Structures are given as structure tokens and as C-alpha cells.
Amino acid sequence: MRVLGLDVGSTYIKSALIKNGDLEALEITETSYNPLEKCYDFIKKFKPDKIIATGYGRKLISQRLKDLGIIDITEIKAFAIGTKYIHPSARTIIDIGGQDTKVIRLNDDGKILKFEMNDKCSAGTGRFLEIMVKALGYNLEKVKDFAPDTKLKVKINSMCTVFAESEVISMIAQGIDRKEILKAVHYSISQRIVSMLKRVSLEEDIIFAGGCAYNKLIKVFIEKEINKKLKIPKHPQFLGAIGAGLYGLS
């Protein structure tokens, strides 16, 4: 039995092939302007018996490729299943996606107890970070490796992307060091995540998933605020795709 899990995100599409109950392969590609074609490429390559879609574009895939019998499930469910498989002791999950942010609380059996999701605005999402980093003239890939210095000299007051970008541009015009502004941007994102964590009554182990898990500044700001360590799985971007694939076994 070959099950293909597809996590169709706004920026990347992640695939996970589950073969006879075991994780066989993981692959990632940019979503681009034609996510249907990208997903179909994965399907042609892996030739699965069953396909489960999740993520931002799951409905598009399941409806437009319905002749393939694709089933779609929510990101919340997919991340819960994938995280439990990779990290059985997980009790809280943080996922900062391109268009939304999720915080999920699990019980001892990996069942969802509570979740918070920000999908109505870009505040605290990967897209918000991308826009702010671009305004500062940095490369997003290089930013994730910046030294995790949490001493703040300035703060971003607005979490609205438009107003926050205006704040950043104003700070640049005032001659404030770009790295100090960048730290303020990361801090504002971490604050949004911390408030969501508090609403779900966080409990360890806390798993940091998604592409932003590679960002050292966000990680240390969150850890400092909650006084707990975040654990990053080996492949943080793939938990949703893995969960979708595993769901197909049930």
C-alpha cells in the first residue's frame, strides 16, 4: 500500500510517501503559479494507491483532481498525526506557515485537545516575516542563521503588515540599525505566537514545525518568553505531509 501525503502550502508543496506503513520518501517543491501541475508531478513520480491532501490549497487539489479519488483533511489534523508519529511525547505544536499560524495542544494519545489558528490576516505568519525582511533589504535564507541576540533597542508597535512595514521604513529613515529593526520584527512575531500558546495552555514537549522553525531568532524569543525549550524535528516542514499520508492508512 503506497499512500502519498501532499501538504499544499502557499509557498511550498511538501510530499511524503508512506509505503506499507513506513515513511519512504520526502520531497519539497515551490508552489509557484500552478500547484496542480506540481502535485501531479509528485503523483506521477510516486504512483501511489491513495492520495491525501492537506494545507492551504487542499481543496483545490481534491476538487480539481477528484478523478484520482483524492481526500483532503485539515492542517490541524494532519499536523497532529504527523507530529505524534515523529515525536510521540509531543503535547504542543507550533507551526508558522506562509499564510497562517497554528498552535495545537495534544493529549497523551495524540488527540487534539485545543487549537488556535490565525488565518484571517498575515500578522505573525511567514508572509509577514518575508515582507518585513524584504523591506530591510535582507535575504530570507540568510536571516534564519542570524545570531540569536534577544536584547531589544526598538519595538514594532503594529502587527498589521501594512502599518508595520511603514514603521520599518520610518525606522530606516531615522538611521536605526537594520539588525535592531530585524530583531524587533522577530520579537513581534514571537509575541503573537506566545499569546496563542497561552490560550491553549501549553505543555511540553513543545514542537516547532514549519519552515520558520529554522529561524533562530524566533525560536529564542519564544523560549525566552515562555521559559521553556522548543524542540525542532529533523524535517519540520514535512509534518503535515507525513500526517496526511498516515491518515490514508486508517
N, C-alpha and C positions, 0 to 999 in steps of 0.2 A: 504493500500500500504506500503510495507516494502522495503526500499532501503538500501543496505549496501555499505558504502564508505570504500574502502581499500587504505591506503597510504602505499605503499610497499617501505620502505626505505632500505638503505644498512645495517643498524644496527637493526632497529626495524620495525615491521609491526603494524600500527595503524588501528583500525576498528571503524566505527561509524554507528550505526543503526538508521535510520530515519523512524519513524513509523507514518503514517498519517500526515506528515509534521512536527512532533515534534522529538527532539533528545531523543532517547530511551535508548541507551547504548553506552559506550565507553570501548574498551579493547585494550591492547597492548601486544605484544609478541616479543621475539628476532627473527630476520630474519633467523638466522642460515644458514646451508648449503642447506636447502630445503624450500625456500619461498613458493613454490607451495603447499606443504603439509600444511604449516602454514595457508595460505589463505583458503585452502579448509576446514580446521578445523573451521574457522570462518563461512564459508558458511554453513556447516552442522549444526552448533550451532544455527545460527540466521534464517536460512531458508528464505532468502529474495526473493522478487518478482523480484528485479532488482539489479544489481551489477555494481558499477562504480569504476575503479581502477585509482590511480594516484601514483606519486612518482617514485623513481629511477628504480623500477622493474615493472612498469605498463605494458609495452609492453610484457614482459614475461608472466604475468598473463593473459592479454587479449587474447594473441595468443595461449597459451598452454591450457587455459580453455575456448576457444571460443565456445565450445558446450553449455556453460552456458549463452551465449549471453552477456559476459562482455564487457563494453565500457570503454575506457581509455581516460583520459583528462590530460592536462599538470599540473604540480605542481603550476605554476603561476596562472592559472585559479582557481584551487582548493583552494589555499590559499586566493585568493581574495574573493571568495564566502564564505568560512568558516569564515574568519575574519569579513566580513561585517555582517554576521549573529550573531556572538558572540559580536562584538564591532562595532555597526553601525557608530560611529563617527571616525573610523579608516581612516587615509589618507595615512599612510606609514607603510609597513610591513617589518620586518627583520626576515629572517629565516636562521639559521646556521645549515645546515644538515650534515650528515656524509660525503657525497661526493661532496656537492656543497653548495654554499651560494647564497641567493636570497634577493634582495631588490626591493619592489614593491610599486609603487605610485598609489593611487586610487583617483577618483573624488568623489563628494558628493553622487553620486548614487552607489558607489562601483565598478564602471567600471575601468579597468586598463588603466592608462594614460601612464605609462612608467615603465620599469623594467630593472634591471641589474642582471646578473647571472654569477657566477664563477663556471663553471663545467669542466674546462679544466685541472686544477691542484688542489692539495689538500690545497693550501695556504688559510688560513682563514676559513677552514672547521672544523667540529667536528673531523674528522680523524687526521688532523694536530695537534689539541689540544691533542688528545689521545696519539699520538706518542711522543709528547714533554713531557707530564705528565709521561708517562712510562719511558722515558729516565732519568727523575729526580727522579724516584723511588717512585712516589706518586700514590694514588688510585684516579681514575677519580671521583668517587662518593664523596669522602671527599674533593676534590679540590673545588667543586662548593660551598661549605659552608665557604671557607676561608674568613677572614675579608677583606672587600673591601678597601685596602690601595693603593692609586694611586701614592705614591711617588716612583719614579724610581731611582735606582742606576746604573743599567746596561740596555742595549738595545740589542735586537736581530736584526742584520742587514739584514739577508736574510729571504725571505718569502718562498724560496724553502725548502720543507720538509727535503730533504737530507742534504743540507748545514746548515739549521737551527739546525738540530739535532747534526751536527758536532760542531756548535757553542756552543750548550748547554753542550755537553760533554767536550769541551775545557774549558768552564767556571767552570765546576765542578772540573776539574783537577787543576784549578788555586785557588781553595778553596773559590770561591764565594758562598755565602749563597744560598741554594736551593730555598728558598722562594723569594729571589730577582730575581733569574733567572725565576721562575714561573711567577712573575709579568710581567717580560719583554715579556714572551711568550704571555700572555693575552693582553698586550698592542699592540703587533704586529698584533694580530688578530683584535683587535678593530680598528686599523688604516686602515686595509683593508675594514672593514665594513663602516667606516666613509667616505672613498673615494667613495664608491659605493653610499652611501646616498646622497652625494653632487651631484653626476651625475644625480640623479632622482629628484633633488630639493625637499628635504624632507619637509614635512608639518605635524604638529600634528593633531590628535593623532598618535603617533608612537607606533606600536605594536611589541613586541619582541616575536617571536614564536619559536617553536622547542625545543629540549632538552637542548640546550645551554642557553635558557632563564633562567634556574635555576642557572646559573653561575653568582655569584655576582660580580666577578672581571671584567668580560667582560662588564656587564651592566654598572657599574660605570665608566669604562674607556670611553665607548661610550658617556655616558651622559656628562662627563666632556668635551669631545672634541666638542660636538655639542651644549652644553649648553641648552639641553632640556631633559625632562624626558621620559623614555621609560615605556610603560605600558605592563604588563605581564598578559595575560588572565589566567583564572582558570586552563585550561588544554592546555598549549601552544603546546604540542606535537601533538594534535589532530586536529588542524585547517584544515590541508589538507584532512584528512579523512572525517571531517564534511562537508567541501566544496564539496567533491566528492559525498557524499550521497545526499546533497541538489541539486546538479546538476541533479541527477537522477529523481528529481521531475518535471523538466522542459520538 
